[in-house]
Structures are given as structure tokens and as C-alpha cells.
Amino acid sequence: MSKNDLSRRNFLKAMAGTAAAAVAANSLPVFAAGAKQDMMYQDAPMLADLISSGALPSIEDRIPKNPRVITPFAEVGEYGGTWRRAFKGLSDRWGPTKLNEEMAIEWDAPDKDTTNLVANFISEWSQNDDATEFTFTLRDGLKWSDGHPWTTDDVQFYYDKVFTPNLLNQPAQLVQEGVPMTLEVVDGLSWKVTFKDPNPLLPIFIAKSTLGMTGGPTMAAPKHYLEKYLGDDDTADQALIDAALEANGLTAWQELWYEAGPGDGRGPISFWFRNPELPVCNAWKAENSPLEDPYYMVRNPYYHAVDTEGKQLPYIDKVQHSLFESNETLNLWVAQGLIDMQNRHLSTADYTFFKENEEAGGYKLLTWKAASTHAFHPNISHPDPKKAALFDTADFRHALSIAINREEINDLVYNGLLTPRQASPVSGSPEFNAEFASKWTEYDPDGANALLDGLGFTERDGEGFRKNADGETVGLLVSFSNAGFDSGPDEVQLVIDYWRAVGIKATQELVERSLYEEHNRAGDNEVGNWNVDRSSVVKADDGRYIGVVSDGPWAPNYARWLQANVYNLTTDGGAEVEPPEDHPIRKIWQLHNDFQKEPDEEKRNAMFAELLGIHAEHPYMIGTVGEDPQPVVVKNNFFNVGAGFISDDTLRNVGLMRPAQFFMRSE
């Protein structure tokens, strides 16, 4: 058995949360490695004066009795330094937050071929046989960043005051057919959540998306601070609320809890990224407002993790995010050595530039692998019945797929750096299937012509393009935005040429992202062009494969019908079209629903493989090239960053490598 096979097996075992039915009669907890009883703990030097003056307790009184132990990627680090990064301001929150998120359960990647689930600020979790009940236990002695004890009172507060009243939108994974989870506090450290139906994927949902406060923590919030900002509660401090409203130009207390709209959780009081005063459990806490340049995050002296030698993490004292507007500016900063470590906003298209400036910038250029494939999405739910019928014909999509010369695209547009492939889970994913990744990808224009002839498109118009039985020219319009992926226009032009070469009158339109999204909401894009991303741990986020992610519009109007009529969700206002009773998308949806509720791991995996098999046979999303190498700039004095890891939203991008264990060596 290969190392990769072994790591995939281990991943699936971990992902199952040690499913009880497969091991024993009773559910088994998943334990995080605790600190050795004789471990001597060490403080960061920047805290020395605060400790000696009595302003800060000793480390034994700041961290849990059983802190999380994080194994450094390459070596035990040294303390100090300010990590220089760049971001685009308030709207670019994912830059700072993904490296600083704190979930109850997190991904852990000791190497590029292994991905596990581990307990983070909890010491363990367990589930019952049918995965309808989960019990979580906080680490004993856990504290918020202001030193206040963190107990299940904070869990109960989150459930009663944040989750239940929808002050923050209830995560879909915590609500089944309109029935939210219920909470039972067991004691000061443990709590139990119960679901209407089995919810076996809850651990990976937590690792992917927190399922709690924005950026963390999971299912808890600092009661002692936030209860003062509940305007209709008897715990409210109206003076504090009024001051916060005035400072932020707002009028109602609820607005302190959201940004773009009620429930988004990104308010100036509730979101740690915006509120330096909010107690947190993250490695770093905000020091100022993200509206200021630069934006700083500073060490949390109560952070709950240590390294293998007992040194409290994080190693790095401070993280600085400088504001930039254009990628040219960021690239210049990289070349000038002003960025210590970053991969966000670094483009594959600029790989050569970054490589050429390594010596001048004093950095090394690593690459990670994007969990995505560039793809074209024929809209099988198009409002024009003729176009919908054409795009929903499997042989037509097969012809479109094998008419594409993926090797040529890779060589001409991407300097051979990408991988020709079908839109599918990427290599290294537990759901990766080599046959699926290569299906319908061979360059075979003769085969494409034969398929099109077989569909009856044998007559040609005056320009040489195929005509259908009604005498109309067979054509399609590809709509795309530069926001989709780098070098989009060049790739789209090549694909247009390939399709025209087999007699399809393909044309294109480059539009602003807002207009592209507007057409997606209307459901009238003919062929959309976007990445099929989040293809690492697809069970954790299979939205693209069930059609509900609208920027890849292979079935937007069907998807809106599903969301509105099956899941009772508010949609974006576009058309809702019910698919035919015998349409394969209904089988995809049924499998999606079933595997999420199947507690038996083997059966669950088989269901998901069947779902992917439907895509492999059709394909609905026509992939071209993917697994883009993602540039990662790492200064020569910056350590514990590995190469070759999967970069994906599902795995939290840079957060996958546990940034608290990054360190900077003094020069």
C-alpha cells in the first residue's frame, strides 16, 4: 500500500470521528494529545514585564491543565518578530481570519500527504452510534484572551442568545429540515448537542466552517462581554451600546452584530476582526481596526496551545497587514522583501516574476496546489427550452469536452505548470478518482465530430457551422469574468476555437463580475466559465457538485427550486425551475441528502462515490486544466512552512499549516 493510500485511509478514519459502529458497541471519543504531566511551560519574552509586574499571571494560570500540543512542522521555533503580510481592507477579512481561526475541531496536516482531524480548544468529542448526539469537552482551565474563565456558561449563552434567536444565522449543518440542534450542558466543561437525524459529517463541517462565531469559536461566545450588547436583554449596558453605536455611525443595537445584513455575524462588536476589545481564543487578537493601515494582530497571552517542548504558542509576537489596492503593488512589495510570508492574492500568472526576484527579495518561492479545476458550465436549466435541451444532452457535452486540447492550453497559456484534467476532486483528496479525473479529457476532434453527427447536426450553414433539425445554427455563448481565474481570456479563446473547429458556433463575452453574477441570478447564462474549487474534502462542501454555487452555473434554476422548495431557503430571487422527475440531478440531490445522514462510513462513502460517478459519466462541469500551483512567498528567515500542500477554502488555506507554529529567526 502506498503512502498516499495509507494517508487517505487514515483521513477517512479520522473524518468519521471514530465512528462507533465500526469499532465497538459504544461511541468512542476522539482525543487530542495532551501535554505531558512533567512538561515545563515557557513564556514568550514579550510577556516578561507584564508577568513580573503582576499584570499578567504565570503561564500555569493562563493555559489549560491539558493544553493542546502542536508539533512544529520542521523544528521547534524561537519567539519574536512581526509577520508582515498584505490585504485589501475590511472586505478582505479572509486574509487575516483564515490564519487565525479557532474551531473546536481543526484540520491538522503534519505533511502534504496527510490530513487529520484533531481536537483544538476542546480536549475530546464523542458521538453515539447513529451520529444524532455529539458531546464536546472544553480543556480544563481554558480562558478567554482577557483572562476570564471559559466554561459551558459561554456555550449556553451562545445557544440561548446568539444561535436560537438567529442573531447570527444558524449554520445549515446545525439545522435539519427546519429543526435546529438542541443543547444540553452536562457540566462546567462538557455539553451535548442532539439532532433530529444522523449528522455524521459534523466534525468535518466544524473544521471547515466553525459552526459558531465568525472566525471562531465553535458553539460558544464570551458571555461576560457580549451580554452587555444585547439591547433588549436585562444584561444590557445602554451606555456601552450608545457609545458603540455612535462610534460606528449606527442606530440600533442589532447593527452592532452584523455588517452587510442581519445574521452575518461580522458586526463591529461581535466580530473579533473588527473589535480589538472582544475577548477571543485565537492565537492573535486584533490590536486596532481593519480600517486603519496597517492592521495589527498581537499575541494572545492566554492561548491554549504549546509546542512539544512546552513553549506557549504562537511563536510570532505580532502580525501586520498592510493595505494595498492593486496586485502590482503587492508584487512590488514581494520583490522588495517587504512581505514575510503570504500566498493570498499571489497569482500563478506571476510565478516567473516571483521566481526571478527571489534573491533580491530575500525569500524562497514555494508552491501549494489549488484544489480546483478551470471549467465550462453549460446551463442545463436555461430558460430557452431548446438551449436547455441541447446543453442537457450528454453526448453534446461529451463532444464539447473531447474537442478541447488540454495539453495545448496548459503549454500555451500556463507554461506547462497546471494539470490537464476533468472537473473532479483533486489528487490528494480522499475522494480523488484517477479515472474520473481523466474521463472525457482525451483530445479527439474526430470523436467529437462523430458525436455531433450522431446527434443529427450534419447540415452546415454558410459559415460552415452545424445546423439542427429546425435549420438553426448550433451555437453557444461563453460568459466569463476575469475574477474567475488567471489568464481567463486566453484560455477561453482557445476553447472557443476548439469548439468552432468541430462546427459549433461558439462566441464569448467578457463581463464584470457583478454582471456575470446578475446573469447567474437570472439563470440565463448559456455557458458559464469558473473554477470548480473546494475539491479537496468535497463531502465538507459539495455545493458545486449539487449545483447550488451559482458562479458555476450548470443548473442555477434547478438549484434555486431545490433551495426554495426542498430546503425552504431564501434564494437570490432568480428563476426557480423544477427538473423533470427522471433527471439525473434528482439522483445527485438524493445521494447528497442520504450520505449526509448515513452514520455508516462505508455506506456513506459508497453513496458519495455514486454521486461523483454521475458527474464523471456526463460531465456537467467540463474541466480543462487545474491543480494550479499556488505561489507561497516565504522570507529566508521565516520557518515551518512546507511546500506542496493543498490550498483550499475547505482546508482553510494557510490555516491548514497551523500558523501559530510559524516562526521568524532573528537576523
C-alpha positions, 0 to 999 in steps of 0.5 A: 500500500502506498503512502498516499493510500495509507494517508487517505485511509487514515483521513477517512478514519479520522473524518468519521470521528471514530465512528462507533459502529465500526469499532465497538458497541459504544461511541468512542471519543476522539482525543487530542494529545495532551501535554505531558504531566512533567512538561515545563511551560515557557513564556514568550519574552514579550510577556516578561514585564507584564508577568513580573509586574503582576499584570499578567499571571504565570503561564500555569494560570493562563493555559489549560491543565491539558493544553493542546500540543502542536508539533512544529512542522520542521523544528521547534521555533524561537519567539519574536518578530512581526509577520508582515503580510498584505490585504485589501481592507475590511472586505478582505477579512479572509486574509487575516481570519483564515490564519487565525481561526479557532474551531473546536475541531481543526484540520491538522496536516503534519505533511502534504500527504496527510490530513487529520482531524484533531481536537483544538480548544476542546480536549475530546468529542464523542458521538453515539452510534447513529451520529444524532448526539455529539458531546464536546469537552472544553480543556480544563482551565481554558480562558478567554484572551482577557483572562476570564474563565471559559466554561459551558456558561459561554456555550449556553449563552451562545445557544440561548442568545446568539444561535436560537434567536438567529442573531447570527444565522444558524449554520445549515449543518446545525439545522435539519429540515427546519429543526435546529440542534438542541443543547444540553450542558452536562457540566462546567466543561462538557455539553451535548448537542442532539439532532433530529437525524444522523449528522455524521459529517459534523466534525468535518463541517466544524473544521471547515466552517466553525459552526459558531462565531465568525472566525471562531469559536465553535458553539460558544461566545464570551458571555461576560462581554457580549451580554452587555450588547444585547439591547433588549436583554436585562444584561444590557449596558445602554451606555456601552451600546450608545457609545458603540453605536455612535462610534460606528455611525449606527442606530440600533443595537442589532447593527452592532452584530452584523455588517452587510445584513442581519445574521452575518455575524461580522458586526463591529462588536461581535466580530473579533476582526473588527473589535480589538476589545472582544475577548477571543481564543485565537492565537492573535487578537486584533490590536486596532481596526481593519480600517486603519493601515496597517492592521495589527494582530498581537499575541494572545497571552492566554492561548491554549496551545504549546509546542512539544517542548512546552513553549506557549504558542504562537511563536510570532509576537505580532502580525501586520497587514498592510493595505494595498489596492492593486496586485502590482503593488503587492508584487512590488512589495514581494520583490522588495522583501517587504512581505514575510510570508503570504500566498493570498492574492499571489497569482500563478500568472506571476510565478516567473516574476516571483521566481526571478526576484527571489534573491533580491527579495530575500525569500524562497518561492514555494508552491501549494496546489489549488484544489480546483479545476478551470471549467465550462458550465453549460446551463442545463436549466436555461430558460430557452427550452431548446438551449436547455435541451441541447446543453442537457444532452450528454453526448453534446457535452461529451463532444464539447469536452473531447474537442478541447486540447488540454495539453495545448492550453496548459503549454500555451497559456500556463507554461506547462505548470497546471494539470490537464484534467476533468472537473473532479476532486483533486489528487490528494483528496480522499475522494480523488478518482484517477479515472474520473479525473481523466474521463472525457479529457482525451483530445479527439476532434474526430470523436467529437465530430462523430458525436455531433453527427450522431446527434443529427447536426450534419447540415452546415450553414454558410459559415460552415457551422452545424445546423439542427433539425429546425435549420438553426445554427448550433451555437453557444455563448461563453460568459466569463469574468476575469475574477474567475481565474488567471489568464481567463481570456486566453484560455477561453479563446482557445476553447472557443476555437476548439469548439468552432473547429468541430462546427459549433458556433461558439462566441464569448463575452467578457463581463464584470463580475457583478454582471456575470453574477446578475446573469447567474441570478437570472439563470440565463447564462448559456455557458458559464466559465469558473473554477470548480474549487473546494475539491479537496474534502468535497463531502465538507462542501459539495455545493458545486457538485449539487449545483447550488454555487451559482458562479458555476452555473450548470443548473442555477434554476434547478438549484434555486427550486431545490433551495426554495422548495426542498430546503425552504431557503431564501434564494437570490430571487432568480428563476426557480425551475423544477427538473423533470422527475427522471433527471439525473440531478434528482439522483445527485440531490438524493445521494447528497441528502442520504450520505449526509445522514448515513452514520455508516462510513462505508455506506456513506462513502459508497453513496458519495462515490455514486454521486461523483460517478454521475458527474464523471459519466456526463460531465456537467462541469467540463474541466480543462486544466487545474491543480494550479500551483499556488505561489507561497512567498516565504522570507529566508528567515521565516520557518515551518512552512512546507511546500506542496500542500493543498490550498483550499477554502475547505482546508482553510488555506494557510490555516491548514499549516497551523500558523501559530507554529510559524516562526521568524529567526532573528537576523 
